[in-house]
Amino acid sequence: MKLLLIHADFMEYELKRKTSVAEDAKEKGKRLDEVLVVFTSVEKDDDERTAGKAVEDIKEIAEKVGAERILVYPYAHLSPNLADAKTGIKLLREIETGLKDSFEVHRAPFGWYKSFNISCKGHPLSELSREIVAEGKEEEKEFTEALKAEEKAKSYWYILTPEKELVEVEKFDFKGHENLEKFVRYEIAKKRAVDRIPPHVEYMQRLQLADYEPASDSGHMRYYPKGRLIKSLLETYITDKCVEYGAMEVETPLMYDREHPTLRKYLERFPARQYIISGDKREFFLRFAACFGQFLMKHDAIITYKNLPLKMYELTRYSFRKEQRGELVGLRRLRAFTMPDMHTLARDMEEAKQEFLNQYKLAVEVLRDIGLESDEYETAVRITKDFYEENREFIHSLVDILGRPILIEMWDSRFFYFVLKFEFNFVDSLDKASALSTVQIDVENAERYDISYVDVDGEKKRPYILHCSLSGAVERCIYAILEKAYMKKEKGELPSLPLWLSPTQVRVIPVSEKYLEKSVEIAERLKDAGIRVDVDDRDETLGKKVRDASTEWIPFIAVIGEREVTENKIMVTIREESTLKRQKKELMEVEDLIARIKGECEGKPFKQLPLPMFLSARPSFR
């Protein structure tokens, strides 16, 4: 199925002459204003599943452009491989029906010669095309055995209480644990698609952090200077934590031979859809984690028991997973993402369990420094029944770290490569859960990749492998921070970013041009001290400058006027201590402000202001 989508000021059409396969028409034409027009060619091999995919794509684009009205317009000229009329009419009706729950939908009749007049809006997303591949052609390449097994697997759900009791989900009292209940319901339902735009999308666009890239595939984003700064700071921080933990940083390729015997077997065991590309008479797949390159590297290395536990780390910019379209909204779930990926070789299961516990604790620390406290996410432990029975005391000890109930998903048999996995899951304002930190104990891939170490007795042995991402995808961290900011606003607090991640930490605003020189002098002192500072030198009123600074979530706003020049102090509005109804202002020395910011950002990486210091010199990206 081929689609051409035009976001239009208006579209009008008139029926001219019917063909032998024409539908009955109640009216001779129509005009629709403010409409997303979906020119549609139904092709051979298209079916109900193809129509369902088309509905997901159309909904996604309509939400992105803000369209409330849709016109489905049969248009045979998009394809030379058309379906028969009966199939075409049937699938067009299914698309029409599938959209009606969310939009005002109109459909032009099938089988008529028509004239039309359209006025395209002309913004970056106003002209888009999509090709929906028939089920069984693309899916057979990207659908792994692990995904098929996951769909068939029987899960048993429990809550592990702080008292070390394993309670069936249906029998657990969630009073006082409402967020956990939302997470549990989401996990059991396994409904990943998003039915409305989450608040972080507005924030990422309005703050000019990130945006959709219409010239790429869905789930591939553009990052503006401020967003790139935040992303870079997170990447640096997480990388530093892994290296401090003892990991060796490496770099591996983005693409691999799909027919490589070892990689092919592992590919089938990983629950992810792949991008498959052709080249040099071979098919390749784009990596969805750093496992492939790191495991091949470990296979070639000479490792002894003295080297264990051996940790290897890569910041994969990018990893690729061909996530389903209905799940691709904002930064929550992407097809191209940055995954901090650490793998640890452990000598035996006891060492693997100790590393699992250490990395569990380190993940708590990392998320706290990123801006997410332990009561702002929920824990899931996924485990095989046999491993649970053999390691019951160890599994129960995991509840002690956060002191709160955790979700246990248990399987009768193992259908992935791991026997134990934990995830920290953030539940957003739409009650959708997204995994952040995770660690898995892998019992397959040392054998598959022929990875071994020489033990103290001189014999070669297989290690266990731990897969770890201390934060989860970097983009998903930004999503969680922005969603948290929205939930703060809903409670009457001001939305904000963590100070060390704020693109501008201090904005200096002169009351008038007379005080610009003093403002620049103060800004230079702050800059020299390692603080991101800018100066609002625009020809605007003081009130507008202050409002704009607040809209940008600037943590500290310093207004410079006669009093500040005379007393050689600055009046600072402190966002973190203000509310929607009351601003917290404090008169302070410049050095006191420097000390406060440096103290709050201690131990975090620093990067320079990503934009010109003077606001008058800045472009607008939206």
Sequence and secondary structure as in RCSB ss.txt:
>XXXX:A:sequence
MKLLLIHADFMEYELKRKTSVAEDAKEKGKRLDEVLVVFTSVEKDDDERTAGKAVEDIKEIAEKVGAERILVYPY
AHLSPNLADAKTGIKLLREIETGLKDSFEVHRAPFGWYKSFNISCKGHPLSELSREIVAEGKEEEKEFTEALKAE
EKAKSYWYILTPEKELVEVEKFDFKGHENLEKFVRYEIAKKRAVDRIPPHVEYMQRLQLADYEPASDSGHMRYYP
KGRLIKSLLETYITDKCVEYGAMEVETPLMYDREHPTLRKYLERFPARQYIISGDKREFFLRFAACFGQFLMKHD
AIITYKNLPLKMYELTRYSFRKEQRGELVGLRRLRAFTMPDMHTLARDMEEAKQEFLNQYKLAVEVLRDIGLESD
EYETAVRITKDFYEENREFIHSLVDILGRPILIEMWDSRFFYFVLKFEFNFVDSLDKASALSTVQIDVENAERYD
ISYVDVDGEKKRPYILHCSLSGAVERCIYAILEKAYMKKEKGELPSLPLWLSPTQVRVIPVSEKYLEKSVEIAER
LKDAGIRVDVDDRDETLGKKVRDASTEWIPFIAVIGEREVTENKIMVTIREESTLKRQKKELMEVEDLIARIKGE
CEGKPFKQLPLPMFLSARPSFR
>XXXX:A:secstr
 EEEEEEEEEEEEEEEEE TT    SSSEEEEEEEEEEEEE BTT  HHHHHHHHHHHHHHHHHHT  EEEEEE 
GGG SSB  HHHHHHHHHHHHHHHTTTSEEEE  TTEEEEEEEEE  STTSEEEEE   TTTSHHHH  HHHHHH
HH  EEEEEE TTS EEEGGG   TT HHHHHHHHHHHHT    SS  HHHHHHHHTTSEEE TTS TT EEE H
HHHHHHHHHHHHHHHHHHHHT EE    SEEETT HHHHHHHHTS     EEEETTEEEEE SSSHHHHHHHHHH
S  BGGG SEEEEEEEEEEE    GGG  TTSS SEEEEEEEEEEESSHHHHHHHHHHHHHHHHHHHHHHT  GG
GSEEEEEEEHHHHHHTHHHHHHTHHHH S EEEEEESS  SSEEEEEEEEEE TTS EEEEEEEEEESSHHHHTT
  EE TTS EE  EEEEEESS  HHHHHHHHHHHHHHHHHTTB     GGG S SEEEEESSGGGHHHHHHHHHH
HHHTT  EEE  SSS HHHHHHHHHHTT SEEEEESHHHHHHT EEEEEGGG BSS   EEEE HHHHHHHHHHH
TTTS     SS SBGGG     
